[in-house]
Amino acid sequence: MKTKAHLVLYAMALFVMSVMMVSCGSTKKIKKDDDKLTSNTSAFQATSFFNNVVANKSTAQYLTSKIKAKITSGGKNISTGGNLKMKRDEVIQISLLDPILGVTEVARLEFGKDRVLFIDRVHKRYADVPYSSVDFLQKANIDFNALQSLFWSELFKPGASQVQASDFKITKADAKNVNIDYTDKVLNYQFVAAAADALLNKTHITGTTSSAYSLSCDYDDYTEFNGKKFPKDIILSFVSAAKTNKIELELSSISQNSNWATRTDTPSGRYTQVSADELFKSLTK
């Protein structure tokens, strides 16, 4: 079991480091329509479409779901189960279970507004630190709002809490897809939405100076959830030096259950506290 559980933890670390490439989103009044419209097909109202994408944002405060995780890394494949629990503006919690019986928790990741908690239950270790104490988080200028936008399948803009159409280049590339692009000094962000229903299909993030590293998050199989649509399939792909690590999450039994602890206590007893960087390095050996 330890070998398989270790692989789960290894993939978990890759997953965490993948999502750390993203940043967050500020609110201003939306300007008049179509300032940055580019269309290769028929005319359409760019800002109106953008507003529809934003309007598709879930208004639920809680989301809980069982997950099936299929992990591909370094030619190895493994499937395991777990749980995803989120409370908007407060926490994202991921629990991974052992891949044999699917009962025992082998790892937990908890992203709070000001705290990052990683628990390796197999090796009895944990890291409980602020975002500023995680080296790759600090370098990427990552905060909680960025991660929340990714997991809730929403548009976001680095350095802002909300988005406005005038900050993006909105392009109707073909009859099926609309690209919504934003570029800062470090990263290129491209959100691809379906022209028919303004639901996000993909978020793609690459460096401005190199495409050797990239993060893609694909969304599919949307289902009704609290009067909106939410994707049941989320696929995260991280390309690093021509190597692709992929985690496919299949959500089921999605609900608004709020009967769970939104803060996990720091482990005690036989657990050893280590730095986040030390934990990640050991998991990815």
WOFEN-V503837 format. One record per pair of residues at least 6 apart in sequence whose C-alpha atoms are under 7 Angstrom apart, sorted by the first residue. I is the first residue (numbers start at 0). J is the second residue. Records with the same first field share a line. If there is no record, write none. Layout:
I->J / J
This chain:
3->98
4->97 / 98 / 105
8->106 / 282
9->282 / 283
10->70 / 72
12->279 / 282 / 283
17->214 / 237
18->146
19->136 / 139 / 141
20->139
21->141 / 145
22->140 / 141 / 142 / 145 / 157 / 158
23->142 / 144 / 145 / 155 / 156 / 157 / 158 / 159 / 160
24->155 / 156 / 157 / 158 / 159 / 160 / 161 / 162
25->159 / 160 / 161 / 162
26->160 / 161 / 162 / 163
27->163
29->163 / 164 / 165
30->165
32->44 / 45 / 46
33->44 / 45 / 46
34->165
35->165 / 168 / 169
36->45 / 168 / 169 / 170
37->169 / 170 / 171
38->170 / 171 / 172
39->171 / 172 / 173
40->171 / 173
45->169
46->164
48->197
49->164
51->197
52->197 / 198
55->198 / 227
56->153
57->227
59->225
60->86 / 87
61->85 / 86 / 87 / 255 / 256 / 257
62->84 / 85 / 86 / 253 / 254 / 255 / 256
63->83 / 84 / 85 / 253 / 254 / 255 / 256
64->82 / 83 / 84 / 250 / 251 / 252 / 253 / 254
65->81 / 82 / 83 / 250 / 251 / 252
66->80 / 81 / 82 / 83 / 248 / 249 / 250 / 251
67->79 / 80 / 81 / 248 / 249 / 250
68->78 / 79 / 80 / 246 / 247 / 248 / 249
69->77 / 78 / 79 / 246 / 247 / 248
70->76 / 77 / 78 / 245 / 246 / 247
71->77 / 244 / 245 / 246
72->244 / 245
78->98
79->96 / 97 / 98 / 101
80->95 / 96 / 98 / 101
81->94 / 95 / 96
82->93 / 94 / 95
83->92 / 93 / 94
84->91 / 92 / 93
85->91 / 92
89->111 / 112
90->109 / 110 / 111 / 112 / 261
91->109 / 110 / 111
92->108 / 109 / 110
93->107 / 108 / 109
94->104 / 106 / 107 / 108
95->104 / 105 / 106 / 107
96->102 / 103 / 104 / 105
97->103 / 104 / 105
105->119 / 120 / 121
106->118 / 119 / 120
107->117 / 118 / 119
108->116 / 117 / 118
109->115 / 116 / 117
110->116 / 143
111->143
112->143
113->129 / 130
114->128 / 129 / 130
115->127 / 128 / 129 / 130
116->126 / 127 / 128
117->125 / 126 / 127
118->124 / 125 / 126
119->125
123->269 / 270 / 271
124->270 / 271 / 272 / 273
125->270 / 271 / 272 / 273
126->272 / 273 / 274 / 275
130->136 / 137 / 142
131->137
133->275 / 276
148->154 / 155
152->199
155->161 / 162
156->162
167->179 / 180 / 181
168->179 / 180 / 181
169->178 / 179 / 180
170->177 / 178 / 179
171->177 / 178
172->178
174->194
175->193 / 194 / 195
176->191 / 192 / 193 / 194
177->191 / 192 / 193 / 194
178->189 / 190 / 191 / 192
179->189 / 190 / 191
180->188 / 189 / 190
181->187 / 188 / 189
182->188
184->207
185->206 / 207
186->204 / 205 / 206 / 207
187->204 / 205 / 206 / 207
188->203 / 204 / 205
189->202 / 203 / 204
190->199 / 201 / 202 / 203
191->199 / 200 / 201 / 202
192->198 / 199 / 200
193->199 / 200
199->218
200->217 / 218 / 219
201->215 / 216 / 217 / 218
202->215 / 216 / 217
203->214 / 215 / 216
204->213 / 214 / 215
205->212 / 213 / 214
206->212
211->239 / 240 / 241
212->238 / 239 / 240
213->237 / 238 / 239
214->236 / 237 / 238
215->235 / 236 / 237
216->233 / 234 / 235 / 236
217->233 / 234 / 235
218->230 / 232 / 233 / 234
219->230 / 231 / 232 / 233
220->230 / 231 / 232
221->228 / 229 / 230 / 231
222->228 / 229 / 230 / 231
223->229
231->249 / 250 / 251
232->248 / 249 / 250
233->247 / 248 / 249
234->246 / 247 / 248
235->245 / 246 / 247
236->243 / 244 / 245 / 246
237->243 / 244 / 245
238->244
